[in-house]
Amino acid sequence: MTTAFPPGLSHQDAADRLDAEGPNELSTDQRRTLFAIAGEVVREPMFLLLLGAGAIYLALGDAREALILVGFVVIIMVVTILQERRTESALEALRDLSSPRALVIRDGVPTRIAGREVVREDIAILVEGDRVPADGTVLQAHELAADESLLTGESEAVVKFADGNQVFAGTLIVRGQGLVRITAVGGQTELGRIGKSLQSIAIESSPLRDEIGLLTKRLALIGIGLCLTLALLYWMLRGGWLDGLLAGITLAMGILPQEFPVIMIVFLALGARRIAGQRVLTRRLNAIETLGETTVLCVDKTGTLTQNRMNLTALSVAGQLLKTADLAHNGLPEAYHELLEYAVLASEIDPHDPMELAFHGFAREYLANTEHLHPDWALAREYELSPELFAMSHLWRNDSGKNDVVATKGAPEAIADLCHLTGEARQRLNQDAELMADQGLRVLGVAKAKYSVDKSWPDIQHDFDFEFVGLVGLADPLRPEVADAVAECHRAGIRVVMITGDHPRTARAIATAAGIDSGKLLTGDELEKTDAAALAQRIASVNVFARVTPQQKLTIVEALKANGDVVAMTGDGVNDAPALKAAHIGIAMGKRGTDVAREAASLVLLEDDFNAIVSAIRLGRRIFANLRQAVVYTLAVHIPIIGMSILPLFFGLPLILAPIHIAFLELIIDPACSIVFEAEEGSPGLMQQPPRSNTEHLISSRHLFVSLAQGALVTLAVVVFYMWSLRAYIVAEEARALAFIVLVTANAALILSVRSPQQTWHQIFSMPSTVAMWVLAGTLSGLVIITNIPAIARAFSFQPPSVQHSLTAFIAGVGIVLLFDVGRVTLRKLAR
């Protein structure tokens, strides 16, 4: 490349254009500020319902309960906002601390500037290792090649020539150098256009959160109806509309379903913290539970299944193929030394190209201490790739004084042409190359020549008398954890689909190595020619897609969604971003991934560990199972509250519960128990069963029946014990305290019962988790305090009961739950 630089823009022209067109950077609209996060949390329907409930209590005069409720809501909101803010901070840490630097020509002088200051018509100097700052047209090129995998998904470097070839923002120069005239910056670049397309893609809502919201609304309507009914009945049966209103408010406090949104938020927030311990960043909380219901996992090949680097995988000399994986510690056979020697000589001395890096690394390992490495030779002449000949040659001067050595490498057909192979030899070379290509390898031919030092160097490579040496095969290696992770997905009933821009042969080979069924493969061209109806039918059985464009990735995801699948999409490139956002859940690779991909994703794998995806799926399933048990428990403990609010009215008994009792139950037992159920490890068989059907509800009729039966039995126990206490001439305040002890101990015992959904004796009596032990101890301690300390007991309208009566009430509470479990286990055994 010539050193005579064109003048480029003047500093003043560049400054004027920067002011007029703006900086060379992508829009940061998707970066959420603290206020934006807070606004999203405050607008959540679940939080609005909680705040509305607190406002109603305040308007009705229950200031203490209203303040407690609102205070609890504020705490949960602060925890959620801080969690979301930590997520955004971690994402910002993944971005470059400053924009990449660019070398441009200003007033004829090469000038280093910040990447954001590059403007249209700038002339940029690009060399190996540079990140292209903006889209541009190649003016001059010297063996220029760029890694465009972040845009195209293809791992092979793309050669650039000075005949109108384009380079794109965000791509990496891996070989050579060049001059480029910038044609587009910022949002007008190819990278920027992909970013803009994300704004038109709506993020999928969480099915589980929708279901919880619907359940909450329905129970709220039921609660309001029962509240009004009870107030009316009290007024009709006993008179006194104020007392009737108080009874109605008490029932409303007990039945309004504020626990459900709290439980949901607690589960997802703690789930996000738990998964963060496995180096997975949760950008959207609902992604955790949605991932647990995934039926299809779409993965990009380059950088996701593979390591996005090249390994020398095979060597072929005289038709004899050697797999480098079989070498172990036996060393490289002598017959292959020359092939590796000339592959290195045809490469740059200090390369950035992944293939040339692979040659050098392999040679350092297997040719050390041999005569095949030549650090003392001088590179005298380079012959570049050209559109007419995809081969490059290096002429080396050595100490022999007789001949220079020429090494060349390139496409097999180009090497065959340079060596002037006969028809039979050319056919044999093509067959060997196709055999290697069928294994998913990138195949290059290698040749050698000698040239007299007395002659002037020729202008073209064809003037050398080349001799064919052999073929080398390179592959982007599979990540070591991928095969096991894919196998576990299959055992969990999750279909794994690979989508790549690479050649079908490469795609099929990688898919087979990863354990993905590659029997049926669909290319981008075939995808383009298939109408929506036919695609919906074919896509149900195709697991490998090759030569796919970014737009087609989005088409595939949308087609899978249209078939009723819950789709997760992994990726790391700019080309993956639209599909990541369109999927039910997008999973971006954090280290190798681009900012655009991370912004579009719901989860970010900070360590690019494919196993973390399986861990996230397992956690999602565990969260759903535990959330179901928490909701079953919450429904069960509300039944006694409803019963004790209504039944005393019909039996002519003093009311048992007042608002302060409901506040104790809600602020001590219910929230704490959500933490207990969240900490449960879940069934060992979670990843041995298919994903939950889209039609399966969080609470089925069976779960509802069990919950109602448990609640009804506890209600019966509390009311019977209360009536017995009054008939035993125990004063109403002490009887109320005893009934409350029965209620709280029964609710505590239900924790142990409900946490064991399979209901075996071993599970029921297994040691609770540490969290459960602390919650049970705290709940029972609180119960002892409010029923036995006179000053506090009076605030609850209690009279401290005797030790004998308290122990009897405790046994009654635990015993009624144990009786229910005995019956359930017995029925389960009889049904077998």
N, C-alpha and C positions, 0 to 999 in steps of 0.2 A: 504494500500500500504506500502510495506516495506520501512524502512528508510535507508537501506544499499544500497548506491548508487554504480552503476558500475563506473569504472574509467573514462569512456568517452575519448575524445581526449585530447592530451596534448596541451598546449598553442602554442607550436612551430608547431605541426602538423596542428592545426587550422589556424595559420597564413599562413603557406605554401599553404594550400588548398584555403584560401581566395585569395591569390595572383594568384594562378593558374586558379581558376574557376570564380573569380569575386565575387562581393558582392551579397547579397540576396535582390535584388530589381528589380522591373520591369523596362523595357526600358522606357526612358522618351522621346523617339523620337517624340511623339505627342505633347510635350510641346513646343509651338512656342515662339521663342525669338523675341525681338523687330526687329532685322534685318530680320528674317524670315517673320514676318508680313508685314514689309515694302516691301520685295521682292514680296510677293503675291499681294499687292496692285498695285505696279508698273507694274506687268505683266498682270493686268486686261486689256482685249482688249479695254474697254471703255476709260481707262486712256491713253492707248497708242494712241488711235484715237485723243484724246484731245491734247496730246503732239505733235503728228504729224501735226495737224492743226496749232498749234502755230509755229512749225518749218517752215511750208510752208509760213505762213505770214511773218516770219522773213526773209526767203530767197527771198521773193518778195519785200522786202523793207518796209513792214508795221511794223516797230520795235515797235511802241507804242502799237498797237493793239496786237502784238505778246506777248509783255511783260505782258500786262494786262491779256491776256488769260492764259499764263503760270502761272502768279501769282495766278490767281483764281484757277487753277488746283492744285497748290501746297497747297493752303489753304484747299481745299477739301481733298487732300491726307493726310495732317497732321491731320485733324479732324477724318478721317477714321482710321488712324493708332492709334491715341490715344484711340478711341473707342474700337478697337480690343485689344489694350494693357490693357485697364481697364478690359476687359472681362477676359483675361488671368490672370491678377493679382487677380481678384476675385476667379478664379478657384484655384489658388495657395493657397489662404487663406482657401479654403475648405479642402485642404490636411492637414495631420498631420504636426505640426511644426517640428517634428523629427520622425524618424522611430520608430516603437513600440519596447519596450524593450523585451528581452527574457532571461529566466533563463535556462542556460545550465550547464552541468557538465564538467569541465575542470580539468584534473589531479585529478579526484575524488572529487573535491570541487564544490558545486553549485556556479555559477558565473553569475552575471547580466551583459548582454552585449546589445549593440544596435542590433535591428533586422536585420540590413543589414550585420552584422558580423557573422550571423549563417551560418555554412557550412555543407556540406554533412557529414554524420556519427556522427554529434553532437548528444548528448542525451539531450533532452529538458524536463524540468519539467513543466507540465501544471496544473493549478488549475482553479477553477471557476472564471470567469471574464476575463481570459486571451484570447488574440487574438493569434491564432496559427501562428507562424512566417514562417513556411515552411511545405511542405508535409512531412509526416512521417508515420512510422509503430508503432502501440501501443505495447509497451513492458510490461507495467504494467498498470492496470486500477482499480480505486475504484469509482464505480457509475459514470463513465465518460460518459458525453453526450455533443454533440456539436450542435450548431445552424448552419446549412449549407444552410440556405435559400438564401444567396447571391450567392451560386453556383447552387443550385438545384431548387430554387423557392418554396420549401416546407417549411412551417412554423414550422413543428414539429421537436423537437430536436432528433438527431440521437444518439442512445446509442452505445458506443464503448467498445469492449472487447479486452483482451490481447491475441488474437489468430490470429494476422495478420491483424486486422482492420486498416484502414488508416484514418488519419486526414489530412486536407487540409489547405493550407495557406489562411489566411484571414477569416477563420471561427472562431466562438466564443465558448469557453468552458462555458457551462451554468450550468453544474453540475459535482461534483466530482473532481477527480484529477488523474494524470497519468504520466507515463514516455513514451517518444516517441523518436525513432531513426529517425533522419532526412534523407530522401531519395532523396529529390529534392529541389533545391532552385531557386530563381529568375525566369527566363524565362522558366525553366524546370518544374515548378509546374503546377498544373491544372489551377490555376489562370493565370499564365504566358502564357500557351498555348492558352487560350482564347484571351488574349491580342494580341498574335502574329497573330491569325486568322483575326483580324481586318485589318491587313495590306493588305490582299488580296481582301477586299471589297471596291469597288469604291463608292465615295460619289455622290449622284444624283445631277445633275445640276438643276438650277432654271429654270422652264419653262418660267416664266415671264422675267427673265433676258435674256434668249435666244431670246425671242420675241423682246425685246427692242434692243438687239444687231443686229438682222436681220433687224428691221425697220431702225436702224441707218445706217447700211451698204447700204441699198437700197436708202435712202434719200441722202447719201453721193455720190453715183453714179449719181443720178439724178442731184444733185447740181453741180457736176463736168461737167456733160453734158451741163446743162444750162449755166454755167459759160463760157465754150468754145464757145457755140452758140452765147451768147450775145456779147462776145468780137469780134467774127467774123462778126456779123451783124453790130456792131458799126463801125468797120473798113470799111465794104462795103457801108454803108449808109452815113456815115459822114466823113470817112477818119480819119487818126491819130491813129496809132496802139497803142500808149501809152495810149491815152484816152480810147480806147477800152479795153485795158488790165486793166485799173483802174476800168472801169465799171464792167468787169467780176469779178475782185477781190471783189468788193463791193457786187455783187450778191452772190459770193461764201461765203463770210462772213455771209451774211444773211440767206443762205439756208443750209450751212453745219450744221448737226444736233448735235452739241456739247451739246445742252441743254438736250437732252434725257438722256445720261449717267449721267449728273450732277443731273437732277431731280431724276433719279433712286437712286443714291447714297444718296442724301439728304433725300428722303423718307425713305429708309431703315435705315440710320443712326439715323434719328429722331425717327423712329419707334422703334428702339432698345432702345433708351433713354426713350421713353414713356413706353414701356413694362417693362423696368427695374424699373420704379416706382411702378410696381405691383410685384416686387421681382421675376422677371423672367430674367435670364441672357441669352443673345443672343450670342452664340459662332460663328454663321455664319449668316450674315445679310440676305441672301436670304431665310433663314428658315422662316422668318416672313411671307412673301407673300406666300410661298409654303404651310404653315400651313393653310392659309385662303382658300386654295382649297382642303383641306383634305376631302376625301370621306370615309375613314376607319380609326378609331382610335383604335389601338391595345394596350391593357393595361395588365400589369402583376398584378396578384392578390395581392401577398404578398408585403406589403410596398407601394403599389400604390393605389389599391382600399381599402385595409385594412391598419390597423395601425401597423402591424407587432408586435403585443403583444397579450397576451391571456387574455380573460375575462371569469370569471365563469358565464356561461349563463343559465345552467339548473341543477336541482337536482332531483333525482328520488329515492324514498323510497317506498318499497312495491308496486311498479307499479304506484305510484302517481307522475306524472311529475310536477315540479314547475319551471316556467320560472322566472328567477331573474329579468327580466325587469318589471314584474307585481308586484314586491314587493312594489315599491314606498316608502312611509314612514310608511308602516304598520308593518315593522319588519319581521324577518324570523320566520315562524311557528316552534313551538317546535319540531315537528316531524322530522325536517331536521337539528336540532342542532347537533345531534350525528354524522350524515354523514359529516358535515363540520368539526367537532372536529377531527375525525379520519383522514380526508384528510390532515389536518394541521399536525397532529402527524406523518403521513407517509412521510412528507416533511422535507427538510433540515431546520435547525433553522434559518439560514441567507442565503436564497436561491438566486440563479441567474437564475434558470430555469424559463421561463415565466409562465408555468403552476403553479409551486409552489408559485411564486410571487402572482398569482391570488388568490390562496387559502388563503394565509396570509392576503392579502389586504381585501378580502371579510370577513374573520373572524374578523379582527379588527373593521370592520364596524357593523357587525351583532351579534357578540358573545361577545362584550365588556360588562363587568360587569355581566358575567354569569360564571357558574362553568365549562364551557366547554373549557376554555383556561387554560393552565398549564405552566406558565413561570417558576414555581419552580421545575418542574420535570427534571430529569437528563437523557440524552440519554445514555443508557448503551451499546447497541449493534445495529449494522446495518447489514442488509442482502441485498446484492446487486442484481441488475438485472443480469440475465444470459441468454445466448442464448437459454437455455432450458425452462426458466420461466421468462416471461416479467412482473415481479412484484418485488417490493422492500418493505422491512419491517423495522420498527424501534421498538426496545424494550426499554421501558421507565421505570425507577425506580421512584416510588413515596413514599409518607410517610405512606402508609397503613401498610407496614411491612408484608403483606400477599402475594400479587400477583403483579408481574410486568404486565404492559400493553403493548400489541403489536398492532401496527397499520400497515396496508399494503395497498398499492394501485398499480394498474397496469392494463394491458389489461383485459377487461371483461372476456375473456375465461381463462386467467391465474388465476384470482380471483375465478372464478367458480371452477377451479381445486383445489385451495387451500382450499376452503370451502367444498369440496367433495359434491357438490350439486347433487341431484337426477336428473333424466332425465327431469321430468316435470319442476322442479325449474330452471334447466339449460336452458331449452327452453324458459321459461318466461323471464329469464335474457337476453338471446340473442335477443328476440323480443323487449324488452325495449331498449337495446343498439342500435339495428338497427333503431328503431324509432327516436332516438336522432341523430344517424349518418346521417339519411336522411335529417336532418335539417342543415347539414354541421358542426356538432359538433365533437370535438375530445373527445371520451368517455373513461372514466376510471372507474374501479370498486374499491370499498373501502370495507375493511373487518377489524374485530377486534378479539383479543384473549386475554386471561389472562394466566399467567404462574407463577407457584409458585416460590417464592423467594428461597425456599429451594432446588430447583432442579438446576442442571447445565444447562446452555443454550444449546439448540440443535444446530447442525451444519447447518441444512437446514430448510427452511421455512415450509416445509411440515409436520414437527413434531409438529407444533402448531395446536391447535384445533380452527381454524378460524370460525367466524360467519359473514355471509354476511350482510353488512350495507346498501349499495345502490350504485347508479351510479352518477357520476358527468360529466357534459358536458361543454366543453370549446370551445370558438371560438375566432378567430382573428377578432376583430370588424371592421365593415365597417367604413371608414372615414365619418364623418358627412356630408361633403359637396358633397360626390360622387353622391348620388341619384339625386340631383337637377342638377348637372353638366352633368350627363348622359342624363337626360331628355332634357336639352337644346341642347345637341348634336343631339339627335333624331329630335327635332323640326327644327334644322338646316340642316337636311338631311344627317347627319353623322352617319355612322354605327359604333357601339362600339363593339369590339371583345375582349373577355377576354382570355388570355393565361396563364396557370399556371401549375406547377408541382404537384399540390395537387390532392387528390382523387376526382373522378367525383362527388360524393355526396357533398363534400365540395364546389367544383367549382360551381355546380348547385345552391346550397343554396345562396352563395355569389352573383352570377350573378342575381338571382331573387331579392335579397334585393337591389341590385344596379339599378334594372330596365333594365337589359340586358336580351334579349330573350334567355332563356336556353332550349327551346323546342328541339333543335337539338344540340347534344354534340358529339365531336370527341376526342378520346383518342390518346395518343402518339403511342400506339401499332397499332391502326387502321390507323393512319397517315402513319406509316412505311410501312404498307401493301398496301397502295393506290398509284397507279401510277400517273404520273404527269397530264395526261388528266382527269382521274377521280377526282383527287384532285381539279383541277381547277373548275370542275363542282360542287363538293360538298361544296367547301369553300365559294361559293357565298351565301350559306344559313345557314352556321354554325357560331354561334356567341360565342360559348364556347369551349375551348380546354383544356383538363385536362391530367395529367400525361405526360406532354410534356418536352422533353429534350432541352437543349440550342440549339443544332443543328436543332431540329425540329421547334423551334421558328423562326429561320432564314428561314427555308423552308416555313413556313406559310407566312411570310412577302413577300418572293419572289413570292409565288403563287398569293398573292393578287395583287402584282405589275403586274404580267403577265396578270391578268384579267383586267388591265386598271385602277385599283384604285390608287388614290394618298394616300399613307400610312403614317400615323404618328404612332410612337411606343413610349410608355412610359415604364419606368422601373427604377430600382435602383440597381440591382445586377450585379455581374460579368457575370452571365449567360445571361443577357439582352444585353450586349454590342454589339455582332455581329448583332443582329436584330436592335438595335438602329442605328448602322452605315449604315446598308443596307436599312433602311426605307428612304422614301423621307425626313422625318424629325424625328429625335430622340429627345425625351424629357426625361431627367434624373431628378430623385429626388435628390436635393442637400444635404439635411441633412442626410438622411438615405442611400443615394446612395454611391457607391464605386467610387474611382478615375477612374477606367477603364470605368465605365458607363458614368461618366461625360465627360471624354475625347472623347468618341465615339459620344456623343449627340450633337445636334445642339442648343437645348435650355436646360437650367438647372433651375428647380424650386427651388429657394433658401429656400423657406418656406415649401416645400412639400405640397403645397396647390393645390388640384385637380381643384378647381375653376379657378386657374390661367391658366390652359390649355384652358378652354372655353374663357377666356379673350384674350388669345393669338390668338385663332381662330377668334374671333370677330375683333381683331385688324388687322389680316391678310386680312380679307375681306374688312375692311374699307380702308386699304392701297391700295388695288387693285382698289376699286371704286374711291378713290381720285386720284390715279395715272392716271387712265383713263381720268378723267376730266382735269388733268394737261396736259396730252399729247394732248387732244382735243384742249385745249386752245393754247398750243404751236404751233400746226399745224395752227390754225386759225390766229395767229398773224404773222406767216411767209408768209402767202399769200400776204398781202399788201407789204411786203418787196420785194417779187418777182415782184409783179405788178408795184411798183414804180421804180424798177430797169429797167424794160423792156418797159412799156407803154410810158414814155417820149421819148424814142428813136423812137417809131413809130409815135408819134404825133409831132415830131420836137420840143419838149420842153426841157428847161434846166433840167439836171438831179437833182433829189430831194435829193437822199441819197448819202453819202460818207462813207468811212470806219468808221469815228469817230461817225457817227449817229448810225451805226450798233452796235458799241461798247457800246454806251449808252443804246440802247434797250436790248442788251444781258446781260449787267452787272447790270442793274438797274431793268428792268421789268421782264425778264424771270426767273433769279434765285430767285428773291424775290417772284414771283408768285408760284414757286414750294413750298415755305414755306407756302403760303396762303392756297393752296389746301391740303397740308399735315395736316394742323390744322383743317380742316373741320371735324365735328363730324360724318358725314356719316348718311345714312338712318336708322331710328329706326328699320326697318324691315330686317336688314342685317342678323340676325340670325333666320329669319323666312322663309328663302328661301334655296333651295338646293345649294350645292357647284357648282362653275362654271365648266362647261364641259371642258374636255381636248382639245376639238376642238374649243372652243370659244376663239377668239383673243382679245387682249387688245383693239384694235381699229377695230370695225366692219364696214361694208359698210355704215350703218346708221350713225355711229359716224363720219366717214370720210366725208359723204355728209354734215352733219351739220357743221362740221369744215370748209369745203371748202366754204359753203354758207356764213357763218359768215365772213370768210376772204375776200371773193369776194365782199361782201357788203361794208366792211370797205375800201377795195381798191377803189371801185367805189366812195365812199364818199371823200376819200383823193384826188384822181385824179381830180374829178369834182371841189372840192373846190380850188385846186391848179390852175386849168385852169381858174376858175372864178376870182381868185386873179390876175392872169396875165392879163386877159382881162379888169379888173378894173384898170389897169395901176399901180398896186402895184409892186414895184421893186422885182426882182427875189429873193433877199436875204430875204426880208420880207415875200414873198409868200412861200418860202421854210420853214420859221419859222412857218407860219400859217398851212401849210400842216403837219408839224411835230406835231403841237399841236393837230390837228384832229386825227392823227395817235395814239399818246400816250394816249389821253383821251378816244378814242374808245377802245384801248387795255385795259385800266384800267376798263372801263365799261364792257368789255367782262368777266372780272374776276367775277363780280357779276352775269352775265348771265350764264356762264358755270358752276359755282359752284352749280347751281340748276338744276340738270339733269331732274327732273320731270316737270320743267317749269310750275309752278302755280304762280299766282300773289303773293300769300303769301310767297312763297319761294324766288321769285325774289326780293321782297322788304323787306325781313326779314333783321334784323340787322346783318351785317357781324361780323365775329369774331374779337377779339382784334388785332390779327395778321394781318388780312386783312385791318383793319382801319389804322394800322401803315404803312403797305406797300403802300396803296393808298395815304396816306398823304406824305410819303417819295417820291413816284414817281412824284406826282404833284408838290411838292416843288422843286425837281430836274428839272422838266420841266420849272417852272417859272424862276429858276436861269439861265439855259442855253439859254433861249429865251429873257430875259429882262436885264441881266447884260451885258453891251456892250462888255467888254473885253472877257468874256466867250462866248458870242454870236458870236463874230468874229471868234473864234476858230472853231465854228460849221458852219461857212459860213452863219450865220443868221444876220438879222437886227431886233432889237427889234420892234415888232409891237405895234400898238396903243391898248389901253385897249378895245375899241369897237371891233376891229378886233379879238383880242385874245378871248373875250367873245363869239363872233360869232363862232369862230373855236371850242371852247370848247363845245358849244351847239350842233354843227354839229357832233362832235365825239360821244357825249353821245346819241344824238337823233337817229343816225343811228342804234345803238345797240338796243335802246328801240323799234324802229320801227320793227326790226327783231323779238324781243321777242313778240311784240303784234301780229304779224302774226303767230308766232309759237303757242302761246297759243290759238289763235282763231282757227287754223287748228286742234289742239288737241281736242278742245271742239266740233267742227263740226264732227270729226271722231267718237265720242262716240254715 
